[in-house]
C-alpha cells in the first residue's frame, strides 16, 4: 500500500497536477453557446488593458484641385486597466485515504493514487467552470458578481463611462410589430459596432418569462403555423428557436441559489465580431508559474502538518470582458 511519500513523485508536482486539471475529461460536454462566444488566451501578467478610441467619422467635403485638403485628426485613445479575478478552491486527501488504497488489476499504486487525485481535481474544476461561466454571463449583462450574487466585482458600463442600451418589447399588445421591435434593437447594436467588424448572426439569451412571452406572441405563433406542418405549435419552442434573424435561447443558468439571469429580460448579442468577447487567463501565484503564460486552471499540493494528509489547491485567474458593452442590447418587456 502506498504512503504519503508517493506525493513526492513528479506526477504530483505543480506541472503534473496542472497538466492533469487542464486535460478535458473523456466524454466531457461541449461548451455552451455562451462559452463559445468568448475568445480565450493566456497572459503573463495579472492585468489587461483595453484601448478605447474616442473617434467618429465625417465625410470629406469637395474642394477645388490644388486647394488645401480637409484635415483628418488622429483618434483620441485611452487605456482602461482591468485586473484578473483570483479564484482559488481547496480540498484535502487524508493519509487514511491513501494508505487504504490497493493497486487494482494492472494499475500501479501510483496510478491508483493518481486516479483518486484526478477525481478530486475534476470536481474542483467543475466549480471553477461554473464560476467562469457565471462571470461570462455577467460580462454580457455588464456586471460581474462574486459568488454570493450581491458583491459587484466589475461594472463594465461604469469602467467604460457609458450607459447600458435597452429596448422595450410590448408583448402585452397583440398587434405589436414584433419584427420591427427586433430590427430596431438590432440597429442600436449595429450603430455601436459600426465599421469594427461584420455581424454574421444574432443570439438572444432570454430569461424564462421573457422567452415565454416571445414564444406565445401571436406573431411568432402565426409564423410557425405552417412550419414543418405545425410541429412548432404541437411540440413547443423547446429551449431555442429562430425568429427575426435571431437564434433565441432560453438561458437558465443556476448554481446553488444563484441564478444567472433575470427571468423578465433578454440580451440581444451580435455574433462574428473579432475581439468582442474575450477571456484572459493570468498565471497562478506560484513561484513555478509567475511571469509565464497563463493557463485556464492550475493545481498544486503540499503535505499537511504532521503528515496527516495532503492539501490540494486548484485555481483559475480569469478576466471575461465584452469590449463594446453598448453592442449588447438589454431587452425588457411590458
Secondary structure, 3 states (H helix, E strand, C coil): CCCHHHHHCHHHCHHHHHHHHHCCCCCCCCCCHHHHHCEEEECCCCEEEEEEEECCCCCCCCCCCCCCCCCCCCCEEEEEEEECEEEEEEEEEEHHHHHCCCCCCCCCHHHHHHHHHHHHHHHHHHHHHHHHHHHHHHHHHCEEECCCCCCEEEEHHHHHCCCCEEEEECCCCCCCCHHHHHHHHHHHHHHHHHHHCCCCEEEEEECHHHHHHHHCCHHHHHHCCCHHHHHHHHHCCCCEEEECCEEEEECCCEECCEECCCCCCEEEEEECCCCCEEEEECCCCCCCCCCCCCCCCEEEEEECHHHCEEEEEEEEEEEEEECCHHHCEEEEEC
